[in-house]
Amino acid sequence: MKVYIETKRLILRELLDSDIKGIFELDSDPEVHKYLGNSPIKTIDEAQKAIDYIRMQYSERGIGRWAVVNKVTGEFMGWSGLKLNTKEESYHPKYFNFYDVGYRFIKRFWGQGYATESGIAAVNYGFNTMNLEVINAITELGNIASHKALLKIGLNFLEDYKFSAEGNEYQLRWYEIKNPSL
Ligand SMILES: CC(C)(COP(=O)(O)OP(=O)(O)OC[C@H]1O[C@@H](n2cnc3c(N)ncnc32)[C@H](O)[C@@H]1OP(=O)(O)O)[C@@H](O)C(=O)NCCC(=O)NCCS
């Protein structure tokens, strides 16, 4: 099992098949999916597919979101980290093949600074280990918690825009942070 980063309170490690119960708890919660297209999963098979999809990104794109685990208790809390967004999944009409920072936590872990703490670590990894020039992020307009976390991580809000996908129109926000050492 590969551990990528340790922060003050968290371990960011590769997502494993054994995280399936945690992923099911995370992705079956309608509140978690309020700003993610409102289609929470219903079966354990869908949780396995979510894990497979992230693990595919590790091998095919060299990076994907990491499992976030509480350092003291070992509890699975959700995921956080970087993703390389291909054209099919970029959620931006103009940009694709960009790296974004994102996170998703089980509800009982909200409001304790974990998105901010893990997001800062992920951005530092992108700049210092991967030598990325820029990291982006996207949120839905009403997702105030994510907006605030992104600003605290250090991203700059650039624009609001509309995006249509799977028959839905989304009001989205676009952010970026540039590598200060390049
Ligand atoms: C978005 C999410 C990851 C935030 O995680 P978190 O660990 O609670 O975030 P943080 O504790 O780092 O808080 C970030 C800021 O948002 C604020 N915040 C948290 N929840 C909020 C809410 N419901 N409404 C308004 N502000 C909120 C926090 O107070 C904090 O700001 P502050 O320091 O100025 O007080 C979490 O709510 C989540 O998993 N949501 C479901 C999935 C999702 O929407 N992911 C993001 C998709 S872009």
PDBQT file of the ligand as one rigid body, heavy atoms in Angstrom, charges set to zero:
ROOT
HETATM    1  C1  LIG A 201     -16.976  20.382   0.471  1.00  0.00    +0.000 C 
HETATM    2  C2  LIG A 201     -16.376  19.571   1.613  1.00  0.00    +0.000 C 
HETATM    3  C3  LIG A 201     -15.284  18.650   1.067  1.00  0.00    +0.000 C 
HETATM    4  C4  LIG A 201     -15.775  20.535   2.626  1.00  0.00    +0.000 C 
HETATM    5  O1  LIG A 201     -15.048  19.772   3.565  1.00  0.00    +0.000 OA
HETATM    6  P1  LIG A 201     -14.716  20.287   5.032  1.00  0.00    +0.000 P 
HETATM    7  O2  LIG A 201     -13.632  19.414   5.564  1.00  0.00    +0.000 OA
HETATM    8  O3  LIG A 201     -15.980  20.386   5.816  1.00  0.00    +0.000 OA
HETATM    9  O4  LIG A 201     -14.153  21.735   4.726  1.00  0.00    +0.000 OA
HETATM   10  P2  LIG A 201     -13.312  22.608   5.758  1.00  0.00    +0.000 P 
HETATM   11  O5  LIG A 201     -13.627  22.177   7.170  1.00  0.00    +0.000 OA
HETATM   12  O6  LIG A 201     -11.887  22.591   5.315  1.00  0.00    +0.000 OA
HETATM   13  O7  LIG A 201     -14.030  24.019   5.609  1.00  0.00    +0.000 OA
HETATM   14  C5  LIG A 201     -13.859  24.904   4.578  1.00  0.00    +0.000 C 
HETATM   15  C6  LIG A 201     -14.612  26.170   4.893  1.00  0.00    +0.000 C 
HETATM   16  O8  LIG A 201     -16.003  26.030   4.550  1.00  0.00    +0.000 OA
HETATM   17  C7  LIG A 201     -16.820  26.321   5.690  1.00  0.00    +0.000 C 
HETATM   18  N1  LIG A 201     -17.984  25.461   5.628  1.00  0.00    +0.000 N 
HETATM   19  C8  LIG A 201     -18.037  24.141   5.869  1.00  0.00    +0.000 A 
HETATM   20  N2  LIG A 201     -19.295  23.700   5.662  1.00  0.00    +0.000 NA
HETATM   21  C9  LIG A 201     -20.038  24.780   5.275  1.00  0.00    +0.000 A 
HETATM   22  C10 LIG A 201     -21.399  24.968   4.917  1.00  0.00    +0.000 A 
HETATM   23  N3  LIG A 201     -22.252  23.938   4.861  1.00  0.00    +0.000 N 
HETATM   24  N4  LIG A 201     -21.814  26.207   4.560  1.00  0.00    +0.000 NA
HETATM   25  C11 LIG A 201     -20.951  27.249   4.575  1.00  0.00    +0.000 A 
HETATM   26  N5  LIG A 201     -19.641  27.134   4.907  1.00  0.00    +0.000 NA
HETATM   27  C12 LIG A 201     -19.200  25.911   5.262  1.00  0.00    +0.000 A 
HETATM   28  C13 LIG A 201     -15.928  26.065   6.876  1.00  0.00    +0.000 C 
HETATM   29  O9  LIG A 201     -16.409  26.747   8.010  1.00  0.00    +0.000 OA
HETATM   30  C14 LIG A 201     -14.612  26.576   6.352  1.00  0.00    +0.000 C 
HETATM   31  O10 LIG A 201     -14.558  27.981   6.324  1.00  0.00    +0.000 OA
HETATM   32  P3  LIG A 201     -14.007  28.849   7.529  1.00  0.00    +0.000 P 
HETATM   33  O11 LIG A 201     -12.659  28.326   7.856  1.00  0.00    +0.000 OA
HETATM   34  O12 LIG A 201     -14.007  30.232   6.958  1.00  0.00    +0.000 OA
HETATM   35  O13 LIG A 201     -14.954  28.661   8.656  1.00  0.00    +0.000 OA
HETATM   36  C15 LIG A 201     -17.442  18.706   2.333  1.00  0.00    +0.000 C 
HETATM   37  O14 LIG A 201     -18.512  19.526   2.683  1.00  0.00    +0.000 OA
HETATM   38  C16 LIG A 201     -17.943  17.577   1.445  1.00  0.00    +0.000 C 
HETATM   39  O15 LIG A 201     -17.359  16.490   1.414  1.00  0.00    +0.000 OA
HETATM   40  N6  LIG A 201     -19.039  17.839   0.707  1.00  0.00    +0.000 N 
HETATM   41  C17 LIG A 201     -19.620  16.852  -0.198  1.00  0.00    +0.000 C 
HETATM   42  C18 LIG A 201     -18.769  16.624  -1.441  1.00  0.00    +0.000 C 
HETATM   43  C19 LIG A 201     -18.433  17.902  -2.178  1.00  0.00    +0.000 C 
HETATM   44  O16 LIG A 201     -19.269  18.770  -2.353  1.00  0.00    +0.000 OA
HETATM   45  N7  LIG A 201     -17.162  17.993  -2.600  1.00  0.00    +0.000 N 
HETATM   46  C20 LIG A 201     -16.664  19.148  -3.302  1.00  0.00    +0.000 C 
HETATM   47  C21 LIG A 201     -17.053  19.122  -4.730  1.00  0.00    +0.000 C 
HETATM   48  S1  LIG A 201     -16.401  20.525  -5.582  1.00  0.00    +0.000 SA
ENDROOT
TORSDOF 0
